[in-house]
């Protein structure tokens, strides 16, 4: 993602950041609403526990849309179709979280949510304030995420509590770095790489998915550790 000439303008960059975080905040509120219903509304919780296959269907839909947006530049820049896709992804990921948390105790969900909120807030502030340029870590983070995905597949095929805990800890660290990386990509300024404001949909998805993954890994750590 190359530097955009207009992106160097302080006003444009500020408006871009406000737009991204405003959309992400709305997405997170929707996700929290889904998880709240799945955790505290017994009929919904029992329904989600009874049909775990819904998670697979929703995952396929989410992955299909993400791939489409990633490889189709015109589609993700064309309004309002890009917002429609973004809304569908938000609902799908929120539903996946709801299915996941419906199987566990409210205390575990609230603990994970609280920790994830604190961590993500602290990481965002750090990314905005630090002079360290994390945008040069793109290739390193990609290698790390590939290794993490392979390890996750192995654990799915050969379940082991200790390995699940280790992978979740590693995942939370990797996605924390991704959150810093993606945040600085939006900031631009003195960082080596930045994302153009025209790609706000990608920016929103990057931040939102980072936060969701951090929560998911922390939640797994809490559940496995109990």
Phi, psi and omega in degrees: 000117187273160175292139179256134184303313181293338183290341179286344178291128185299320181294316179298317181296319180296315179296323179297313180297317179297320179296314182297308183291331175295315179293316180299320179299318177298319178298316181293325177295321177295316179298317179296321178298316178298314182293325179297314179296316182292336182270319189252347179261104188303314179302318179294317181299316180293323179296314181295324178290333183280339183232071180295342180294340178299331180294320180293315180298314180295323179296320179295317179297314181298313181297321180297316180292320180298317179295319179299313180292325182293324186257355181241093183297316182297322182293316183283348178258353183266119178264142008264004184299326180293325177290327178295313177299319180297320179294318179297317178297318180299314179296318182296313180293324177295321178294320178299318177296320180297317178298320182294309185285343183295342183268358186233176184282148178304324181299320179293319180295314181294323179296314179296319181295319180294313180296317180297321179297313180297314182296313182295320178296314181296319180294322179295315178298318179299315181298324182282336186258329186291151177270354178286131181267107180270354182290347179275359184265012185307308183294322179296317180293325178295318177297317180298319182288327176294315178298319179297319180295317179297315179297322180295320178296319179298318180293325177296320180285325180231080185301136177207128185299314182296316180294322177299318180295317180296315181294322178294320177296315179296320180296318179297324178290314181298314181289336173294318176295323177297321179297317177296315180300310182293324178296315180291332176296329178280329183292320181069241177056238184275000180284149186295320181239153177207163179256139180290144178302339178294338182260043183295331179295316177297320180297316179298312181298320181299310181295315182297315180293323176301312181296317179298317180293322177298314178299314183299317180291319177296320179298317179297318179300316180295316182294312181293327182285340180289000000 
